Amino acid sequence: PGSYDKGDQEKDLIATLHRFIPLEASKSIFNPVTNIVDCALAKPINKDLVEDYILDLGRVKGVKEPEVDMKVFKSGRTTGLTEASIRSIDSTVVVNLDARREAVFADQIVADVFQKAVTADL
């Protein structure tokens, strides 16, 4: 559990940061630095502490290329199982990093607002 859930780093630690791709803030609107992902990879301290399935979704069965109108699902700590439809692919978006900095992301998938899933029809 994270600190919001009263997690304790010493007793609740299950993994350590293994690799990440740093975010690059745009230096100017005329020559923006482009990001592709915002991600990190954790290495479990003990493989018995983690499982190979996603809560409410099960095990990953494979991958597919994204398509407009394809349903996508996510399982969130607060929101539970939610779904949306892809609205565009290969999009460029600007994300505020804080009050003074922003990051440009290219080759992104844009979906509708995620709503409670009726069923994970996977």
GROMACS elastic network, one bead per residue, 0.5 to 0.9 nm:
[ bonds ]
;  ai    aj funct       b0    kb
    1     4     6  0.77562   500
    1     5     6  0.56161   500
    1     6     6  0.68615   500
    1     8     6  0.76110   500
    1     9     6  0.87321   500
    1    12     6  0.67640   500
    1    13     6  0.86489   500
    2     5     6  0.54250   500
    2     6     6  0.65803   500
    2     8     6  0.77508   500
    2     9     6  0.82885   500
    2    12     6  0.87246   500
    3     8     6  0.70579   500
    3     9     6  0.83014   500
    4     7     6  0.71735   500
    7    10     6  0.89600   500
    7    11     6  0.81454   500
    7    12     6  0.63465   500
    7    13     6  0.88752   500
    8    11     6  0.55691   500
    8    12     6  0.54787   500
    8    13     6  0.76593   500
    9    12     6  0.54021   500
    9    13     6  0.53738   500
   10    13     6  0.58895   500
   11    14     6  0.87434   500
   13    16     6  0.78375   500
   13    45     6  0.80293   500
   14    43     6  0.84964   500
   14    44     6  0.57339   500
   14    45     6  0.55622   500
   14    46     6  0.71111   500
   14    47     6  0.88904   500
   14    49     6  0.64338   500
   14    50     6  0.78111   500
   15    18     6  0.86722   500
   15    42     6  0.57669   500
   15    43     6  0.51750   500
   15    46     6  0.78009   500
   15    49     6  0.88352   500
   16    41     6  0.86169   500
   16    42     6  0.53502   500
   16    43     6  0.54004   500
   16    44     6  0.65235   500
   16    45     6  0.69933   500
   17    20     6  0.77186   500
   17    40     6  0.73261   500
   17    41     6  0.62267   500
   17    43     6  0.63239   500
   17    44     6  0.89622   500
   18    40     6  0.76563   500
   18    41     6  0.55218   500
   18    43     6  0.55267   500
   19    39     6  0.88220   500
   19    40     6  0.57924   500
   19    41     6  0.51520   500
   19    42     6  0.70094   500
   19    43     6  0.87106   500
   20    38     6  0.83108   500
   20    39     6  0.60131   500
   20    41     6  0.60724   500
   20    42     6  0.87706   500
   21    37     6  0.74399   500
   21    38     6  0.67788   500
   21    39     6  0.61699   500
   21    40     6  0.65493   500
   22    35     6  0.89139   500
   22    37     6  0.89284   500
   22    38     6  0.74645   500
   22    39     6  0.81885   500
   22    40     6  0.88006   500
   23    35     6  0.66483   500
   23    37     6  0.80548   500
   23    38     6  0.66274   500
   23   103     6  0.74133   500
   24    27     6  0.87780   500
   24    33     6  0.63734   500
   24    34     6  0.73100   500
   24    35     6  0.65524   500
   24   102     6  0.87575   500
   24   103     6  0.63854   500
   24   104     6  0.82414   500
   25    32     6  0.80785   500
   25    33     6  0.66894   500
   25    34     6  0.84459   500
   25    35     6  0.86562   500
   25    97     6  0.77027   500
   25   101     6  0.62922   500
   25   102     6  0.55981   500
   25   104     6  0.74718   500
   26    29     6  0.72114   500
   26    31     6  0.76557   500
   26    34     6  0.75620   500
   26   101     6  0.72692   500
   26   102     6  0.60221   500
   26   103     6  0.53479   500
   26   104     6  0.66186   500
   27    30     6  0.85316   500
   27    31     6  0.69537   500
   27    32     6  0.59497   500
   27    33     6  0.68819   500
   27   101     6  0.86531   500
   27   102     6  0.88101   500
   28    31     6  0.54240   500
   28    32     6  0.55492   500
   28    33     6  0.83335   500
   29    32     6  0.55825   500
   32   103     6  0.80987   500
   32   104     6  0.68404   500
   33   103     6  0.74816   500
   33   104     6  0.66362   500
   33   105     6  0.86391   500
   34   103     6  0.73688   500
   34   104     6  0.51962   500
   34   105     6  0.55450   500
   34   106     6  0.62289   500
   35    38     6  0.77712   500
   35   103     6  0.72008   500
   35   104     6  0.59538   500
   35   106     6  0.62128   500
   35   107     6  0.89132   500
   36   104     6  0.84893   500
   36   105     6  0.53795   500
   36   106     6  0.54921   500
   36   107     6  0.65045   500
   36   108     6  0.73476   500
   37   105     6  0.72763   500
   37   106     6  0.85978   500
   37   108     6  0.84967   500
   38   105     6  0.89616   500
   43    46     6  0.86916   500
   43    47     6  0.88150   500
   44    47     6  0.57422   500
   44    48     6  0.86363   500
   44    49     6  0.73457   500
   44    50     6  0.72364   500
   45    48     6  0.88514   500
   45    49     6  0.77987   500
   46    49     6  0.56681   500
   46    50     6  0.77868   500
   47    50     6  0.57513   500
   47    51     6  0.80317   500
   48    51     6  0.74724   500
   51    54     6  0.83537   500
   52    58     6  0.83343   500
   52    59     6  0.62998   500
   52    60     6  0.81352   500
   53    56     6  0.87405   500
   53    57     6  0.73324   500
   53    60     6  0.67345   500
   54    57     6  0.52733   500
   54    58     6  0.51112   500
   54    59     6  0.61672   500
   54    60     6  0.76332   500
   54    74     6  0.87319   500
   54    75     6  0.71473   500
   55    58     6  0.62815   500
   55    59     6  0.88901   500
   55    75     6  0.62433   500
   55    76     6  0.84935   500
   55    80     6  0.85298   500
   55    81     6  0.82209   500
   56    74     6  0.88248   500
   56    75     6  0.66124   500
   56    80     6  0.78674   500
   56    81     6  0.63654   500
   56   120     6  0.78388   500
   57    60     6  0.81180   500
   57    73     6  0.81527   500
   57    74     6  0.80473   500
   57    75     6  0.73375   500
   57    81     6  0.79202   500
   57   120     6  0.66402   500
   57   122     6  0.81468   500
   58    61     6  0.87506   500
   60    63     6  0.80770   500
   64    67     6  0.88065   500
   66    70     6  0.69352   500
   66    86     6  0.77415   500
   66    89     6  0.72400   500
   66   109     6  0.77754   500
   67    70     6  0.54759   500
   67    71     6  0.89897   500
   67    86     6  0.68638   500
   67    87     6  0.84394   500
   67    88     6  0.78686   500
   67    89     6  0.72115   500
   68    71     6  0.88234   500
   68    85     6  0.75406   500
   68    86     6  0.50821   500
   68    87     6  0.53296   500
   68    88     6  0.57263   500
   68    89     6  0.69911   500
   68   111     6  0.88605   500
   69    84     6  0.89276   500
   69    85     6  0.52032   500
   69    86     6  0.50189   500
   69    87     6  0.60983   500
   69    88     6  0.84019   500
   69   111     6  0.87677   500
   70    84     6  0.83943   500
   70    85     6  0.54553   500
   70    86     6  0.54803   500
   70    87     6  0.83647   500
   71    83     6  0.67645   500
   71    84     6  0.57187   500
   71    86     6  0.64840   500
   71   111     6  0.88981   500
   72    82     6  0.85078   500
   72    83     6  0.55722   500
   72    84     6  0.54953   500
   72    85     6  0.59738   500
   72    86     6  0.71100   500
   72   111     6  0.81841   500
   72   114     6  0.89034   500
   73    81     6  0.70050   500
   73    82     6  0.56744   500
   73    84     6  0.66112   500
   73    85     6  0.87838   500
   73   114     6  0.81796   500
   73   117     6  0.77360   500
   73   120     6  0.74310   500
   74    80     6  0.79228   500
   74    81     6  0.58046   500
   74    82     6  0.55161   500
   74    83     6  0.64393   500
   74    84     6  0.88509   500
   74   114     6  0.83843   500
   75    78     6  0.88244   500
   75    79     6  0.73480   500
   75    80     6  0.52216   500
   75    82     6  0.63984   500
   75    83     6  0.89078   500
   76    79     6  0.51219   500
   76    81     6  0.64269   500
   76    82     6  0.77844   500
   77    80     6  0.59532   500
   77    81     6  0.89936   500
   79    82     6  0.70325   500
   79   115     6  0.88230   500
   79   116     6  0.76427   500
   80   116     6  0.75793   500
   80   117     6  0.86953   500
   81   115     6  0.84451   500
   81   116     6  0.61522   500
   81   117     6  0.57254   500
   81   118     6  0.87612   500
   81   119     6  0.86342   500
   81   120     6  0.80205   500
   82   114     6  0.56295   500
   82   115     6  0.50976   500
   82   118     6  0.82567   500
   82   120     6  0.87254   500
   83   112     6  0.87614   500
   83   113     6  0.82767   500
   83   114     6  0.50976   500
   83   115     6  0.54800   500
   83   116     6  0.63171   500
   83   117     6  0.51383   500
   83   118     6  0.83856   500
   83   119     6  0.89721   500
   83   120     6  0.83125   500
   84   111     6  0.61099   500
   84   112     6  0.53481   500
   84   113     6  0.62071   500
   84   115     6  0.64999   500
   84   116     6  0.89359   500
   84   117     6  0.83730   500
   85   110     6  0.86964   500
   85   111     6  0.54190   500
   85   112     6  0.56361   500
   85   113     6  0.83594   500
   85   114     6  0.82445   500
   86    89     6  0.76007   500
   86   109     6  0.69990   500
   86   110     6  0.58871   500
   86   112     6  0.64656   500
   87   109     6  0.78026   500
   87   110     6  0.56617   500
   87   111     6  0.50803   500
   87   112     6  0.65008   500
   88    91     6  0.66341   500
   88   108     6  0.83193   500
   88   109     6  0.59466   500
   88   110     6  0.52083   500
   88   111     6  0.69910   500
   89   107     6  0.70822   500
   89   108     6  0.60712   500
   89   110     6  0.63031   500
   89   111     6  0.88993   500
   90   106     6  0.70285   500
   90   108     6  0.51737   500
   90   109     6  0.62015   500
   90   110     6  0.85128   500
   91   105     6  0.82013   500
   91   106     6  0.60891   500
   91   107     6  0.52579   500
   91   109     6  0.62838   500
   91   110     6  0.70462   500
   92   104     6  0.70165   500
   92   105     6  0.55528   500
   92   107     6  0.61008   500
   92   108     6  0.61410   500
   92   109     6  0.88247   500
   93   103     6  0.83665   500
   93   104     6  0.58162   500
   93   105     6  0.53117   500
   93   106     6  0.66149   500
   93   107     6  0.88226   500
   93   108     6  0.73914   500
   93   110     6  0.89385   500
   94   102     6  0.66007   500
   94   103     6  0.56651   500
   94   105     6  0.62887   500
   94   106     6  0.89272   500
   95   101     6  0.87657   500
   95   102     6  0.54760   500
   95   103     6  0.52740   500
   95   104     6  0.64281   500
   95   105     6  0.76981   500
   96    99     6  0.70668   500
   96   100     6  0.79165   500
   96   101     6  0.61152   500
   96   103     6  0.64053   500
   96   104     6  0.89734   500
   97   100     6  0.76606   500
   97   101     6  0.53812   500
   97   102     6  0.50028   500
   97   103     6  0.65737   500
   98   101     6  0.54277   500
   98   102     6  0.70009   500
   99   102     6  0.83176   500
  105   108     6  0.67175   500
  111   114     6  0.78420   500
  112   115     6  0.87487   500
  114   117     6  0.84212   500
  115   118     6  0.89586   500
  116   119     6  0.89244   500
  117   120     6  0.66914   500
  118   121     6  0.86773   500
  119   122     6  0.86460   500
